[in-house]
């Protein structure tokens, strides 16, 4: 039992160290500088927006937004099917507290427990073009940053 507890503590410490390391790396990236030059989307994104990332080559195709209900959903696969619904609202950034962002919040009962820990934020970098930041809420008050994504109408 003692060895199991030691292993669990070791795994938690390693995961936290990786999360902090990734957050620091992302916060000092050129993409972070670009994110900070962005602004609150105007007009707000509506309809399907094609997505891309530099670090993930999986089945994610983009996001569909509904400005009337402040909701949306990710589009996954080929052909794209909806998955991981979210709600949107305007607020200050989780880590970039001086910046107004459109928050994409997955904390709803339809999503699994691990998806509910994800929070995205987007800013507009050009007409119809958005830069998003992916956060993972593990420690209250200290969200880890996973990386960035782009959306384009």
Secondary structure by P-SEA (a helix, b strand, c coil): caaaaaaaaaaaaaaaaaaaaaaaaaaacaaaaaaaaccccccccccbbbbbbccccccccbbbbbccccbbbbbbcccccccccbbbbbbccccccccccccccccccccccccccbbbbbbbccccbbbbbbbbcccccbbbbccbbbbcc
